[in-house]
Amino acid sequence: MIPDDVIEQVREAADLVGIIGEHVELKRTGSDYRGPCPFHGGTHRNFAVIPKKGMFYCFVCHEAGDVFTFFMKKLGMDYPTAVREVARRVGITIPERGPQGPDPREPLFQAVATAADWFARQLREAPEADIARQYLASRQVTMETAAVQGLGYAPRGPAFLDAMKGLGVREEVLLEAGLIVKPEEGQGVRPRFRRRLLFPIHDLRSRVVAFSGRILGTGEPKYLNSPDTPIFHKGKLLYNLHVAKHAMRKAERAILVEGQFDVLRLTLAGFEEVVAPLGTGLTGEQAELLKRHAPQVILLYDSDDAGLRATFRAGDELLRHNLRVAVATLPEGEDPDTLVLRGGAAALEDTLKHAIDVLERKIQILERKGFFGTLPGRRRALDRLLPTIRAAAEPLTRDLYVSRVAEVAGVRKDVLERESGVGSRESGRESGPKSPAPGSRLPTPEMPSSAEKVLLLLMMAGEPWRSRVIETADPEEIEFPPYRAVFEALVEDAPDRLDETAARAYEALQGEGLGQNSPDILFEQAVTWLEAGRLDRAIERINREIPLATEDEKVRLANEKKRLAAERNAKRPTYGIIERARRKGAPGT
């Protein structure tokens, strides 16, 4: 097998215009090159070579692909042979890796590619697809643009199944590729995508591996993605990365948006370095992909509450991977698509030019909401800022963050460093990661508190409980990560965007329900435990401050600790008993 990084090196080194120009008489038209199509034998210049995207496309027969695809379709080569031929031309030696032989996943790649071609043809030609063509027209997307982007339409009924059967694609391959579903035992299969506008999702080799489908008309969910398969894992790819990676390296930045239409609109406006997650929050694997191609990421999400939450979650994930992160703020009521439609590329360029650091954007929002005007407000502001400080993997960035937050919140830098765990992390870095001693037990992750579960069950019970929980609790207070993800998904009314682990937690909660318990009593108990947890954290902070305080400050801090402890014990009467038992080492504590 040929290593992926070598394939990328060959693709980037290839002169696409020069190679295709050996077979087609090309003439420059703007930034593209046009000529007669070598596949259907046309005489008009309907065949385009687009160097910026590393692809070719025919507007008549709709053949499309990259430099390797050209050799495969024009000269009948298989994929490895095409890669080797291009490598020979550009002077790159192919190191072989692993055993020779066909990729066992090849039938899946072929099935998804066959489906993509069929869906694209339906969008162009099928009478039923008129609803999709009208929708694209309403979004000011031409059919020429839709064809270049490979958009398609999935009709209702059995037409897809019949077509795949006629093309020789086996049912078991369609099932494994996620193109059809089998609802229950004894029932027949049906297409996964029905009455949807489809966006093809490509891997880094530019192969179509999955689809994202937008419902047309009524129905749920609004967007439906292919499931994870042997060739597609939604948390490990980014939409449009196969094209954008070249522009990202050149621009030394990536623009991260929320949806496929945002990507489409920005690329049409001339911004090639645009990518989007695939229906979930940004994952560590996706952040690593971005880091591989650019040192900076500009987050261009919606500016409503849900968009801001997604922005800061993505920002923290990117900081963990040592990327520079900026946030571009859209005008109220706008998204990237509408901004470009109304104001053109100039409006977007101005928005990107005024992007600010992700921590600075958090501070900006907290200042506007008046958090820094009161002591309780400053404490809650710090709770929101600390995760971003902790996320910063680059030492200089982290130090700048600590200094900035200490300044704006009016706290000492050394106190903030202890609170954020920066000092312990630095000492840990110096000594390096420690392996557990032979025979020692690995740490067991803490299970979620019953209060967290109760809050989620109440939210899932509907109104008014959902609104009451949202008003009472912050995502940062949900300590168990899968539950925190479920909480945020319920706030945004988007449980379909959960990753696999959080989705399992969500399904377990759905199966459990509230039972016969009184929602009023459960809500009161959960909120009481939540407030006690806040007091616990305040007491822990005082315990860290006392050794470094002056004598007068120690007296004040001791009195404050005593007051907080009394308030906490009133909310959680068994606390003192549990603590004494824990200190004595009582079993089960």
N, C-alpha and C positions, 0 to 999 in steps of 0.2 A: 504493500500500500504506500502511496505517496503522502508524506506528512502534510497536514493542512497549512502550516506556515510556509512551506515551500511552494505550494499551489498559489498562495496569496502573493508570494514574491514573484512568481512567474507571471501571474495576471497583471500585476502592477508594472512589471518591466516591459510587457508586450506593447508594441505600437499597433493599436487596434486599426487605426486608419491605414497604416502601411500594409498590414497583413490582408485586410479585406480589399484594399486597393489593388492587390495583385490579381483579384478575380472580378472586380467591379470598377468601372470608370467613375470615380467620385469627384464631385465639385463642391467647394466650400459654400455653405449657405448659413450666414451668421456664425454661430458657434458650432454648428453641426456640418455634416457632409452628406450630400445626396447623390443617388445614382439609380440606375435601373436594377430591379430586384433580381438576384441570381437564383432565386428559388422558384418563382413562378414564371420567370422568363419575360417580365414586362419590359417595355421600352421607355416608359415615362420614369421620371426620377421620384418614385414613391418609396424608395428604400433609403433609410436614414442611418447614419453611423453617428453616435452621440458620445464623443470622447469623455466628457465630464462624468457621464454615468457608466462608462465602460461597457456600452451595449449597442446593439443594432436593432432596428425595427422596420418592418415593411407595413405600410398603411393599407395595402391591398390584400395580401395573403396572410398578414399578421404573424409571420415568422419573426422570432425575437430571441435574443440571448447575448452571451458575452463572447470573448475571443475563442474559448474552448467549444462553445456551442456551435460557432460558425464552422469550425473544422469538422465537428461531428455531423452536422446537417449537410454541409457542402461536399465533404470528402468521404463520408461514411465511416468515420473513426469512432471507436468507443471512447469513453471519457479519459481513462489513463493514457491512451495513445495520443489523444489530442493535447493533453498536458505536456507529455514528453516532446511532442513536435514543436509546440510553442517554446518550451524550455530550450530546445536545441537552437531555435532561431535567435533567442536572446542571450544565449551563452551561459545558461544556468545548468549545473549538474544536478540530476535528480538522485538523492540518496534513497535507496529502497529501505523499507521498514516492514518487518513482520512477514508472515507467509504470503505467497502469491495466491491469487484466486479471486473470484467475484465477491463483491460485497453482498452479504446475505440480506441487506436491507434494500437492495436495488429494486425488487418488485414494488416496494412501498414508494420509493422515489418516482418510479415510472407511473404508478397509479395516480399519485397526487398531480404529477405533471399532465397526465391525460385528462384528469378532472378539470385542471385549471384551463386547459385549452377549450374544453367543452363548455365550461361556465362562461368564458369570454365570448364564445360564439353565440351563446344564448343572449347575452347582453346586447350584442350587435344586431341579431337577426330575429329572435323569437318574439312573436306578437305579445305574449304574456309579459315580456320584459319591458313593455312600454312604461309601466309604473316606475321601473328603475331608471329608464332614460329620462322620464319627466322629473324624477327626484334629482338626478345629476344636473339637469338643466336649471332646476330651482336653486342649486348650490353653485351655479355658474361654472360647472365642469363640463367641457366639451367631450364628445365621443372620441375625438382624436386623443385627448389627454387620457381618457379612461382606457383606451386601447394601449397606449404606451405604458401605463401603470399596471396593465394586466387585470383590471377590474372585471368582475363577472357577475352573473345572475343565476341564482339557484331557484328553479321553478317549483311549484307544488306538484304533487302527483308522482307517478313512478317513472317519469321520463328519464331521470338521471340513472336509475337502476337499469332500465332497458338499454340506454346508450352504452353504459359501461359493459354490460353483458355482450352487446353487439361488438364492442371493441376488444373483447377477450380478457377483460380484467375480472379476476375471480372474486367471488363474494367474500371469502375469508381474508383476502388482501385488502379489500375495501373496509372491512371491519377493523383490521389491525391498523390501517391508516387513519381511522377516525372519520371516514367519509360517510359511513352508514351506521345505524344503531339497531340493536335488537332489544326492544323494550323488555320483554319477559319470555320465559320458556314457553314454547308452543306458538308464539306470535311470529309473524314474518318480519323481515328487516324493512327499514325505511330510511330515506336519506336524512342525514343529520341536518343539512341546511335546506330550508324550504322558504320560498318567497323572501329571499334576502339578497341584498347587494353584497358581493364578496370582494374582500381585499386579500390578495395572495400574500403569504408570509414566507420570506426566503431565509435560507441559512447563509452562512458566510461565503459559501461557494456559489451563491446566487441560484440555488435550486429551490423550487417551491416545495415547502414541507408541510404547510398548514394553511388555514383560512380564518379570517375574521369576518363574520357576517352581520350586517345591520338589517334589522327587521324593517320591512316596508309595509306600512299600514299598522293595524293594531296587533299587539302580541308582546310576549315577554320571553326571554330577556331582550332588551334593546339591542345589545351586541352579544353574539355567541361565537366563541372561539373553538377551534379544533381541540380535542382533548390531548393530553400528553401521549405520545406514541414513541416507538423506537427511533423515529427520525425528528421528533419535535418535543421540546420541553419549553413551555412558555416563559418560565423564569430564567431561561438561559439564552434567549434571543431578544433582539430589539427590532421593531418594525422599521424597515428602510435602511438598516445598518449595512446591508450588502452593497448599497449605492453610496450611502453617506460617508462611509469610512475613508474614502479617498479625499473628499472635501474636508473632513474633520482634521486629517493630518495636515492638509495645506493651510487651513484657517487656524489650526492649533486650538480648536474649541469644538464643542458639540452643543447643539440646542436641543433640549429635551422638552417635548410637548406631551399632551395627554392622549391624543387620538389620531387616527389615520387621516381624517380630513384636515386636521391641523398640519400634519406632515405634507399632505398633498398641496395645500394652499401655499405653504412657505416655499416648497421646492419650485412651484410655478412662479413665485416671486423672485427666484434666483438664489434662495438660501438652500444650498445643497447639503449642509452639515446637520440635518434635522432627523431625529429619531424619536420613537415613542415606545413605552412599555407595552405589553400585550395583555391589557385588561387586569393587571394586578399592580400592587405597589412595587416600586423598584426593588429588585433583589440584589444580593451581593454579587451574584454571577453577572448580572447586567452591568453593575457598577464596574466590575473588573473588565468587561468588554469595552466600556467607554474609556477606561484608563489606558487600555492597550492602544487606542487611536488618538487620544487628545488629552492634554493636561488640564483643561478647564471645561466645566459644564455650566451653561446658562439654563436655568429652570424657567420655562415659559408656560406656567399653568394658569388656569382661571384664578381670578382674585377673590372669589367668594370663599366662604368659610371652609367648604369641602376642598376647594382647590388649594387653599393655604395649608391645610393639614397635610395634603398629599405632597405639597412643595417641601415642607419641613421634614417629613419622613424621608423623602428622596434625598434632600440635602444632607441629612445626617448619615445616610448610607454611603453617599459619595465621599463625604469627609473621612469615613472609616477606611476608604481605599485611597487616601492621600491625593485626592483631586481638589483643585480650586473650584469653589462653588459660588455662583452669583445668581441672584433672583431678579428677573425682569418683571416689572409690575405693569399689568395691562390696565387701561382705563376701565372705570366701572361699567359693567354690563357687556364688556367685550371679551371675546376669546381670540386666539391667534387667527382663526379662519376669518371672523368678521372684521378684525382689525385690518388685515391685508385687503379684504374686499372693499372696505370703506376708504382706507387711506393709502393703499398701495405699499410698495416696498419701502418707501421713505418713512412711513409711519412705523413700520416694524423696525427699521434701522434705528430710528430715534428711541424706540422703547428699549432695544438691546443696548444702545449706547449708555442709557441711564441705569443699567442693571447694577445692583449693589450686592455686597457680600451677604451670604445667607444669615449669618448671625446679626449683622447690622439691620437686615430686614425684620428680623424678629424683634429687635430692640425698638425699631421704628413703630411697629404695630403696638407693642406694649406701652410705649410712651403716649401714643395717640389715645389709647384707652385709659390712660391715667393710672397705670399700675404703680408707677414709681412715686406717686404722691402720698402714699400711706405705708406704714410698716407692714401690715398684712399683705398689701398689694405688692410690695417689694419682695416679700417671701414667695408669693405665688409667681411673680415674674422670674425669680431665680429658679424655681422648679421647672419653668419652661425653657430657660436658657442653659441650664446645666447639661441636659442631654446633648446639646450641640457642642459644648466645650468637651465633654467626654468623647464625643464621636471623632474629634479632630485627631487624626493619626500623626500629622506632621508637627513636630515639636514647636517650631517657630509659630505656626498658625495657632496652636493651642495656647502658647504663652500670650500672644496678642489678644486672643479671645478672653483669657482670664483677666488681663489688664483692662480691657474695654468694659467687661461686665462689672468688675470691681469699681470702676469709675462711675458707671451709670447707676449702679445699685447702691453706692455709698458703703461698700464693705471693704475690709482689708484684703489685699491680694493673697496673703498667706492663708487667711481663713478660707477664702474661696478655693484656693488650691487644694486644701485638705478636703473641703466639701465635695469637690469634683473628682477627687482621687488622683489628681495629676501627679503628686509627689510619689505616691506608691507605684504608679504606673512607670514613672521614670526609673525608680530603683529596680523595678522588675525588669525593665529593658536592659539595665546594665548587667544584671546577673544572668539574664537569658531565661528562657522557659525551663521550668524544672519538671522532670519526669517524676511520677509517683514512685516512692520506694517500693522495692519488690515485696509483694505480699500485702501492700497497703490497699485500703479500699478507696476506689475512686469516689469523688463527691457526688452525691445524689441530688439532682435538681429539685428545688422546692416545688411542692404542688400548689396550685392556686387556692386562695382562701375561699371559703364558702360565700363570703360577701361579694367577691367578684362574680362568682357564678350566679348568685341571686340577682345582681344588677343586670346581667345579660339576659337571664330568663324573663325578668320584668320587661326589658326592652322588646324582647321577642313576643311578649303578650300583646303588644300594640299600644295604642293611646288609651289613657293619658300617660301611661307609665313610661313609654319611650321618651317623651318630652321631659318628664320629671327627672329621669335618670341623667339625661343629657345636661340639664340645668345644674345638677348636683355634682356630677363626677367629671374628672378630666382624664383623658387617655393615659397620661403619665402616672396616674394613681393605680392603674391596672398593671400589676407586676408580672403576671404570667403572660409571656409574649403571644401565644395563640389567642388568649382571651382579649388581650389588648387589640389584636388585629380584628377579632370579631366585633369588639366594641366600636372601632373606627368604621368598619364596614356597615354596621347597623346605623351609625350616625349618618353616613352618606347614602344609606338605603341601597347598598351595592354588595350584597353577600356573594354574588357571582364572581367577584374579583378576588376572593380569598385564595391564598396559596394552599397547597395540599394539606399541610399540617393544620392550619387554621380552619380549613373546610371540614376536616374530620371533627374538630372540636365543635364547630357550628352544628354539624349533623347530630352529634351526641346530645347537645343542648336541646335541639329540636325534639329528639326522642324522649327527653326527660320531662320537660314542661314544668309548670308550677304545681301540678297535681291539685290536691284539695286545700292547699295552703292559702291563707288570706293575703292578697297582694299588699294591702295596707301594712300589715304587721311585718311582712318580709321586707318591704321598702324601708320601714323605720329601723329595723335591725341592721340592714345592710348599710344604711347611711350612718348609723351610730358607729359601726365598726370602721367605716371609712374615715369619719372624723377622728376616731381614736388613733387610726394610723397616721393621720396628719400630725397629731400631738406627739406620737412616738418619734416621728422624724424631727420635730422641733426640739424634743428633749435630747435626742442623739446629737444634734448640732450644738446644743449648750454644753454637753459633756466634752465635746472636742474643743470648745472655746475656753473652758474653765482653766485648764493648766497654763494657758498662755496669757490669761487676763491679769490685770493689776488687782491689788487686794480689794479696792472699792468695787471694781467690776465683778470680782468673784462673789461678793455679797449680793450684788444685784442679780447676777446670773443664777445663784443658788435660790434666791427667792422666786425668780421667774420659773426655774425648774420645778420648785415645789408647787407653784400654782398650776403649772401645766400637768404635773403628775396627778394632782387632785382632780383636775378636770377630766383627765383621761380615765382614771380609776372610777369616776362616777359614770362614765359612759361604758366602761368595760369592767364591771365589779370583780370579776375573777382574775384580773390581771396580777394583783399582788400575790395571790396563791400560786399562780402559774410560775411567776418569776422566782419565788422562794423554792418551789419544787425543782425548777431548772438549775438553780445554784447548788442545790443538794444532790443533783444528779438522779432525780427520781426517774424510774423507768417510764418510757412512753412520752417523755417531754421533749 
